[in-house]
Amino acid sequence: MSDVPITVLVVDDEQLSRQRLRALLRSEQGVELVGECANGLEALAAITKVKPDLVFLDVQMPDLDGLGVIAALSTDETPEIIFVTAHSAYMERAFEIHAVDYLRKPYQDARFTSALNHARRRVHARRAELLAALEAAQAAPPPIARYGRMLASLNDGGSDSRIALQDGRTGTWNIVSRDDIDWIGADGSARVLVHVGKEAYLWRKTLAELEHTLDPREFLRVHRSFIVNTGRIRQVKPLLKGEFAIVLADGTVLDTGRTYRETVESFLRERAERAYVGDDT
């Protein structure tokens, strides 16, 4: 997998700093710049949406600083991080959260290259570990017939509120209540990843199938790649061009996508009307 480019996101509130990083990255082989952000809230939405391998992350930014961005991400969502800042006060904290490196502005080109090469090794090691886990899960023997029937009955969309989800690393099946699901994301194949707290489980369904089987009062499709548990939504923040950032109870931030603007607005109106009726009674 070393021939697959690593995807990089640049986050810095200073335009000149972003321009320099962009120029340095353009001269590197095997690197794909997938976006730029000028503040922490934009960074959270971009990381969740494009899932970069590596983020060059400024520390001091308006609205939400770099450390706040990391704190809002789950372990599974957190990419490799290279902090880029003019301040040294955050260096110890950066390495506590296992950042790849810490570039102190102004830095030399050679220092940038060293940090990037270190990140490359970390990204390739992470990819190799994930591939090995998936291969091990695929090689695991299927459940015996009597368990297979039970698992199928749990996942058939019937009255039972539980579903059977498989851990992609160990092959273990976990029985989870639908109410405990935070959000569901497409993984690029005929499967999805179901996020329950800090865990993520494979479900051999597509988002299109789930959109028609899950109760729309409880699960809302807000993006071509995301379905959220409405009971986990804590904030809905308007972004540019008709998009929204949905903040879940655990701090996860999901970008809605313009296609689902009406869906989100309808959900907000319905909840506002429900609250009004409740107050009136």
NUSENU-662644 format. One record per residue: y, z, x of N, C-alpha, C in turn. Coordinates in steps of 0.1 Angstrom, whole numbers, padded with zeros to 4 digits, always signed. Layout:
N
YZXYZXYZX;...
END
This chain:
281
-0012+0000+0008+0000+0000+0000+0013+0000+0008;+0011+0000+0022+0023+0000+0030+0032-0012+0030;+0026-0023+0024+0034-0036+0023+0042-0036+0011;+0041-0026+0002+0049-0025-0010+0062-0019-0007;+0074-0025-0010+0086-0019-0006+0088-0005-0012;+0095+0003-0005+0099+0016-0011+0112+0014-0019;+0113+0020-0031+0124+0019-0039+0134+0030-0036;+0147+0027-0035+0157+0037-0031+0168+0037-0041;+0173+0049-0044+0185+0052-0052+0195+0059-0044;+0208+0055-0045+0219+0061-0037+0227+0068-0047;+0230+0081-0044+0238+0090-0053+0249+0096-0044;+0262+0093-0047+0273+0098-0040+0286+0096-0048;+0294+0106-0049+0306+0103-0057+0317+0096-0049;+0315+0094-0036+0325+0086-0028+0320+0072-0026;+0328+0063-0030+0325+0049-0030+0322+0043-0016;+0330+0048-0006+0328+0043+0007+0315+0048+0013;+0311+0060+0009+0298+0065+0014+0286+0056+0008;+0288+0053-0005+0277+0044-0011+0277+0030-0005;+0289+0025-0002+0290+0012+0005+0283+0012+0018;+0285+0023+0026+0279+0023+0039+0263+0024+0038;+0258+0033+0029+0244+0034+0027+0238+0020+0022;+0245+0014+0014+0241+0001+0009+0239-0009+0020;+0249-0009+0029+0249-0019+0040+0237-0015+0050;+0235-0003+0053+0224+0001+0061+0211-0002+0055;+0209+0000+0043+0197-0003+0036+0194-0017+0036;+0204-0025+0034+0203-0040+0033+0197-0046+0046;+0199-0039+0057+0194-0044+0070+0180-0039+0073;+0174-0031+0064+0161-0026+0066+0150-0034+0059;+0139-0036+0065+0128-0043+0059+0119-0034+0051;+0114-0039+0040+0105-0030+0032+0112-0020+0023;+0125-0022+0020+0133-0013+0012+0139-0021+0001;+0138-0015-0011+0145-0021-0023+0155-0011-0029;+0168-0015-0029+0178-0006-0035+0177-0009-0050;+0174+0002-0058+0173+0000-0072+0184+0006-0080;+0194+0011-0074+0206+0016-0081+0215+0025-0073;+0227+0027-0079+0237+0036-0073+0242+0045-0084;+0246+0057-0081+0251+0067-0091+0263+0074-0084;+0273+0078-0093+0285+0084-0087+0285+0099-0091;+0276+0104-0099+0275+0119-0102+0261+0123-0105;+0260+0136-0107+0246+0141-0109+0240+0138-0122;+0248+0137-0133+0242+0133-0146+0237+0119-0146;+0244+0110-0140+0240+0096-0138+0227+0096-0130;+0226+0104-0120+0214+0105-0111+0202+0109-0119;+0203+0120-0127+0192+0124-0135+0187+0113-0144;+0196+0106-0151+0191+0096-0160+0184+0084-0152;+0190+0081-0140+0185+0070-0132+0171+0073-0126;+0170+0086-0121+0157+0090-0115+0146+0090-0126;+0149+0094-0138+0139+0095-0149+0136+0080-0153;+0145+0071-0153+0143+0058-0158+0136+0049-0148;+0141+0048-0136+0136+0039-0126+0126+0045-0117;+0125+0058-0116+0115+0065-0108+0114+0060-0093;+0125+0062-0086+0126+0057-0072+0117+0065-0063;+0112+0059-0052+0104+0066-0042+0113+0076-0034;+0126+0072-0032+0134+0079-0023+0149+0079-0029;+0156+0091-0027+0170+0092-0032+0178+0097-0020;+0188+0090-0017+0199+0095-0008+0209+0102-0017;+0209+0116-0015+0216+0124-0025+0227+0132-0019;+0240+0130-0024+0251+0139-0020+0249+0152-0026;+0255+0163-0020+0253+0176-0025+0265+0180-0034;+0277+0179-0029+0289+0182-0037+0293+0170-0046;+0292+0171-0059+0296+0161-0068+0301+0167-0081;+0309+0160-0088+0314+0166-0101+0303+0167-0112;+0305+0175-0122+0296+0177-0133+0283+0184-0129;+0276+0178-0120+0263+0184-0115+0261+0180-0101;+0259+0191-0092+0257+0188-0078+0243+0184-0075;+0241+0180-0062+0228+0175-0058+0217+0185-0060;+0219+0198-0057+0209+0208-0059+0206+0210-0074;+0216+0208-0082+0214+0209-0096+0205+0198-0102;+0207+0186-0096+0198+0175-0099+0183+0178-0096;+0181+0183-0085+0167+0187-0081+0161+0197-0090;+0170+0207-0093+0165+0218-0102+0161+0214-0116;+0168+0203-0120+0165+0198-0134+0153+0189-0135;+0148+0185-0124+0136+0176-0124+0123+0185-0122;+0113+0180-0129+0099+0186-0127+0094+0182-0114;+0083+0189-0110+0077+0185-0097+0072+0171-0097;+0066+0166-0108+0061+0153-0108+0072+0142-0108;+0083+0146-0113+0094+0136-0114+0102+0135-0101;+0101+0145-0092+0110+0146-0080+0106+0136-0070;+0115+0127-0066+0112+0117-0055+0114+0124-0041;+0112+0116-0031+0116+0121-0018+0131+0121-0017;+0136+0132-0010+0151+0133-0010+0156+0134+0004;+0167+0126+0007+0175+0128+0019+0188+0132+0014;+0193+0144+0018+0206+0149+0014+0216+0142+0024;+0227+0138+0018+0238+0132+0026+0251+0140+0022;+0257+0147+0032+0269+0155+0029+0277+0158+0041;+0289+0162+0039+0298+0166+0050+0297+0180+0053;+0289+0188+0046+0288+0202+0047+0275+0206+0052;+0275+0217+0061+0262+0222+0066+0257+0234+0059;+0265+0239+0049+0261+0252+0043+0249+0251+0034;+0245+0239+0030+0234+0237+0021+0221+0233+0029;+0221+0233+0042+0210+0228+0050+0197+0236+0047;+0199+0249+0048+0187+0258+0046+0181+0256+0032;+0189+0255+0022+0184+0253+0008+0177+0240+0007;+0183+0230+0013+0177+0216+0013+0163+0216+0018;+0160+0223+0029+0147+0223+0034+0137+0233+0027;+0143+0242+0020+0135+0251+0011+0128+0243+0000;+0135+0232-0005+0130+0224-0015+0123+0212-0009;+0120+0212+0004+0112+0202+0010+0118+0188+0010;+0132+0188+0013+0138+0175+0015+0133+0169+0027;+0133+0155+0027+0129+0148+0039+0138+0151+0051;+0151+0150+0048+0161+0151+0059+0174+0155+0054;+0184+0158+0063+0197+0162+0059+0207+0155+0068;+0213+0144+0063+0223+0137+0071+0237+0143+0069;+0242+0147+0080+0256+0153+0080+0266+0142+0083;+0275+0140+0074+0286+0131+0075+0296+0136+0086;+0301+0127+0095+0297+0113+0096+0285+0112+0105;+0275+0104+0102+0263+0102+0109+0262+0089+0116;+0254+0088+0127+0252+0075+0134+0242+0067+0127;+0242+0054+0130+0232+0045+0124+0218+0049+0129;+0216+0053+0141+0203+0057+0146+0198+0070+0139;+0207+0079+0135+0203+0090+0128+0198+0087+0114;+0205+0077+0107+0201+0072+0094+0187+0066+0096;+0185+0058+0106+0172+0051+0108+0161+0061+0109;+0163+0072+0117+0153+0082+0119+0149+0089+0106;+0159+0092+0098+0157+0098+0085+0149+0089+0076;+0153+0076+0075+0146+0067+0067+0131+0065+0071;+0129+0064+0084+0115+0062+0088+0106+0074+0085;+0112+0086+0086+0105+0098+0081+0102+0097+0067;+0111+0093+0059+0109+0091+0044+0098+0081+0041;+0098+0070+0049+0088+0060+0047+0074+0066+0048;+0072+0074+0059+0059+0080+0061+0055+0089+0049;+0065+0097+0044+0062+0106+0033+0059+0098+0020;+0066+0087+0018+0063+0079+0006+0049+0073+0007;+0046+0067+0018+0033+0061+0020+0021+0071+0018;+0024+0083+0024+0014+0094+0022+0012+0098+0008;+0023+0099+0001+0022+0102-0014+0015+0091-0022;+0018+0079-0019+0011+0068-0026-0004+0068-0023;-0008+0070-0010-0022+0071-0007-0029+0082-0014;-0023+0094-0015-0029+0105-0022-0030+0102-0037;-0020+0096-0043-0022+0092-0057-0033+0082-0060;-0033+0072-0051-0044+0062-0052-0058+0068-0051;-0059+0077-0042-0072+0084-0040-0076+0092-0052;-0066+0099-0058-0069+0107-0070-0073+0098-0082;-0066+0087-0084-0069+0078-0095-0083+0072-0093;-0086+0068-0081-0100+0062-0078-0111+0073-0080;-0108+0085-0077-0118+0096-0079-0120+0098-0094;-0109+0098-0102-0110+0100-0116-0117+0088-0123;-0115+0076-0118-0122+0064-0124-0137+0065-0121;-0140+0070-0109-0154+0071-0105-0162+0082-0111;-0155+0091-0118-0161+0103-0124-0170+0098-0136;-0181+0104-0138-0190+0100-0149-0183+0104-0162;-0185+0095-0173-0179+0098-0186-0185+0110-0192;-0179+0117-0201-0185+0128-0208-0198+0124-0216;-0207+0133-0217-0219+0130-0224-0216+0127-0239;-0225+0120-0246-0222+0115-0259-0217+0125-0269;-0223+0137-0269-0218+0147-0279-0204+0151-0277;-0200+0152-0264-0186+0156-0261-0177+0144-0263;-0182+0132-0261-0174+0120-0263-0171+0119-0278;-0180+0122-0287-0177+0121-0301-0166+0132-0305;-0167+0143-0299-0158+0154-0302-0144+0150-0297;-0143+0144-0285-0130+0140-0280-0124+0129-0288;-0132+0120-0293-0127+0109-0301-0122+0114-0314;-0129+0124-0320-0124+0129-0333-0111+0137-0332;-0108+0142-0320-0096+0149-0318-0084+0139-0317;-0087+0127-0311-0076+0118-0309-0075+0107-0319;-0081+0108-0331-0081+0098-0340-0069+0098-0350;-0060+0108-0347-0048+0108-0356-0050+0115-0369;-0061+0123-0370-0064+0130-0383-0056+0142-0384;-0061+0151-0393-0054+0163-0396-0054+0173-0384;-0063+0173-0375-0063+0182-0364-0051+0179-0355;-0044+0190-0352-0031+0188-0344-0034+0188-0329;-0047+0188-0325-0050+0189-0311-0054+0175-0306;-0052+0173-0293-0056+0160-0287-0063+0164-0274;-0072+0155-0269-0079+0157-0257-0072+0148-0246;-0067+0154-0235-0060+0147-0225-0067+0149-0211;-0068+0139-0203-0075+0140-0191-0066+0142-0179;-0069+0151-0170-0062+0153-0157-0066+0141-0148;-0056+0133-0144-0060+0121-0136-0065+0125-0122;-0062+0137-0117-0067+0141-0104-0081+0146-0104;-0085+0154-0114-0098+0161-0114-0107+0155-0124;-0102+0147-0134-0111+0142-0145-0114+0152-0156;-0108+0164-0154-0110+0175-0164-0103+0171-0177;-0110+0174-0189-0104+0172-0202-0097+0185-0206;-0085+0183-0212-0077+0195-0216-0074+0193-0231;-0077+0203-0239-0074+0203-0253-0059+0208-0255;-0050+0200-0260-0036+0203-0261-0031+0202-0275;-0023+0211-0280-0017+0209-0293-0006+0199-0292;-0005+0191-0302+0006+0181-0302+0020+0188-0302;+0021+0200-0307+0034+0207-0307+0038+0211-0293;+0028+0212-0284+0031+0216-0270+0036+0204-0261;+0035+0192-0266+0039+0180-0259+0054+0180-0257;+0060+0178-0245+0074+0176-0243+0078+0162-0246;+0072+0153-0238+0075+0138-0240+0064+0130-0234;+0063+0117-0238+0053+0108-0234+0059+0096-0228;+0054+0092-0216+0060+0081-0209+0049+0070-0206;+0053+0057-0207+0044+0047-0203+0042+0046-0188;+0029+0043-0184+0027+0043-0169+0025+0028-0164;+0029+0018-0173+0028+0004-0169+0015-0002-0172;+0005+0005-0178-0008-0001-0182-0011+0003-0196;-0023+0002-0200-0027+0005-0214-0029+0020-0215;-0021+0028-0208-0022+0042-0209-0008+0048-0208;-0007+0061-0212+0005+0068-0211+0003+0081-0203;+0014+0087-0199+0013+0100-0193+0020+0110-0203;+0012+0120-0207+0017+0130-0216+0022+0142-0209;+0034+0146-0210+0040+0157-0202+0040+0170-0211;+0033+0180-0206+0032+0192-0212+0036+0203-0202;+0048+0208-0204+0053+0217-0193+0054+0210-0180;+0048+0216-0170+0049+0210-0156+0037+0201-0154;+0028+0199-0164+0016+0191-0162+0018+0177-0169;+0011+0167-0164+0011+0154-0170-0003+0149-0170;-0007+0144-0182-0021+0140-0185-0022+0126-0189;-0033+0119-0186-0035+0106-0190-0040+0105-0204;-0035+0096-0212-0039+0093-0226-0041+0078-0227;-0053+0074-0230-0056+0060-0231-0051+0054-0244;-0038+0054-0245-0031+0048-0257-0019+0041-0252;-0014+0032-0260-0001+0026-0256+0010+0032-0264;+0022+0031-0260+0033+0037-0268+0034+0031-0281;+0031+0018-0282+0032+0011-0295+0022+0017-0305;+0010+0020-0300+0000+0027-0308+0004+0040-0313;+0009+0048-0303+0014+0062-0307+0025+0062-0316;+0034+0052-0315+0046+0052-0324+0042+0051-0338;+0030+0045-0341+0025+0043-0355+0016+0054-0359;+0011+0062-0350+0001+0073-0354+0007+0087-0353;+0017+0089-0345+0023+0102-0344+0033+0104-0355;+0035+0116-0360+0044+0119-0371+0058+0116-0366;+0066+0106-0373+0079+0103-0368+0089+0114-0370;+0086+0124-0378+0095+0135-0379+0094+0145-0367;+0083+0143-0360+0081+0152-0348+0082+0144-0335;+0079+0132-0335+0079+0124-0323+0088+0111-0325;+0098+0110-0316+0108+0099-0317+0107+0090-0305;+0106+0077-0308+0107+0067-0297+0122+0065-0294;+0126+0068-0281+0140+0066-0278+0142+0056-0267;+0131+0050-0262+0132+0040-0251+0119+0032-0251;+0119+0021-0246+0107+0013-0245+0096+0020-0237;+0100+0030-0229+0091+0037-0221+0089+0052-0224;+0096+0057-0234+0096+0071-0237+0094+0074-0252;+0086+0084-0255+0086+0090-0269+0088+0105-0266;+0097+0112-0274+0100+0126-0272+0096+0134-0284;+0092+0146-0281+0090+0156-0292+0103+0161-0296;+0107+0158-0309+0120+0162-0314+0123+0177-0313;+0112+0185-0314+0114+0199-0313+0118+0204-0299;+0117+0195-0289+0120+0198-0275+0135+0194-0271;+0141+0186-0280+0154+0181-0277+0165+0193-0278;+0172+0195-0268+0183+0205-0268+0197+0199-0268;+0199+0188-0262+0212+0181-0261+0210+0166-0262;+0220+0159-0268+0221+0145-0268+0235+0141-0263;+0236+0135-0251+0249+0133-0245+0252+0117-0246;+0263+0113-0251+0266+0099-0251+0269+0094-0237;+0264+0082-0234+0267+0076-0221+0274+0063-0224;+0275+0054-0214+0283+0042-0216+0274+0032-0224;+0280+0022-0230+0274+0010-0236+0264+0014-0247;+0267+0025-0255+0258+0028-0266+0245+0035-0262;+0244+0040-0250+0232+0047-0246+0234+0062-0247;+0224+0070-0247+0224+0084-0247+0216+0090-0236;+0219+0102-0232+0210+0110-0223+0205+0122-0232;+0192+0122-0233+0186+0133-0241+0181+0144-0231;+0185+0156-0233+0182+0167-0224+0171+0176-0232;+0160+0177-0226+0149+0185-0232+0150+0200-0228;+0142+0208-0235+0143+0222-0233+0140+0226-0218;+0131+0219-0211+0128+0222-0197+0138+0216-0187;+0148+0209-0192+0158+0203-0183+0156+0188-0180;+0145+0183-0185+0142+0168-0183+0153+0160-0190;+0158+0150-0184+0168+0141-0189+0162+0127-0191;+0163+0122-0203+0157+0109-0206+0168+0099-0211;+0169+0088-0205+0179+0078-0209+0173+0070-0222;+0181+0069-0232+0176+0063-0245+0174+0048-0245;+0183+0041-0238+0183+0026-0239+0191+0022-0251;+0198+0011-0250+0207+0006-0261+0199+0002-0273;+0187-0003-0271+0179-0008-0282+0176+0003-0292;+0176+0015-0288+0172+0026-0297+0185+0034-0301;+0196+0029-0300+0209+0036-0304+0208+0040-0318;+0205+0031-0327+0204+0034-0341+0194+0044-0345;+0183+0044-0338+0172+0054-0340+0177+0068-0336;+0184+0069-0325+0189+0082-0321+0200+0087-0330;+0209+0078-0334+0220+0082-0343+0214+0086-0357;+0204+0079-0362+0198+0083-0374+0192+0097-0373;+0185+0099-0362+0179+0113-0360+0190+0124-0360;+0201+0121-0353+0212+0131-0353+0218+0133-0367;+0220+0122-0374+0225+0124-0388+0216+0132-0397;+0203+0129-0396+0193+0136-0404+0193+0151-0400;+0194+0154-0387+0194+0168-0384+0207+0175-0388;+0218+0168-0387+0231+0173-0392+0231+0176-0407;+0225+0167-0415+0224+0169-0429+0215+0180-0432;+0204+0181-0425+0194+0192-0427+0201+0206-0425;+0209+0206-0414+0216+0219-0411+0226+0222-0422;+0233+0212-0427+0243+0214-0438+0237+0220-0450;+0225+0213-0454+0218+0218-0466+0213+0232-0464;+0208+0235-0452+0203+0249-0450+0214+0259-0451;+0226+0255-0446+0237+0265-0447+0242+0267-0461;+0241+0256-0469+0246+0256-0483+0237+0265-0492;+0224+0266-0488+0215+0274-0496+0215+0288-0491;
END
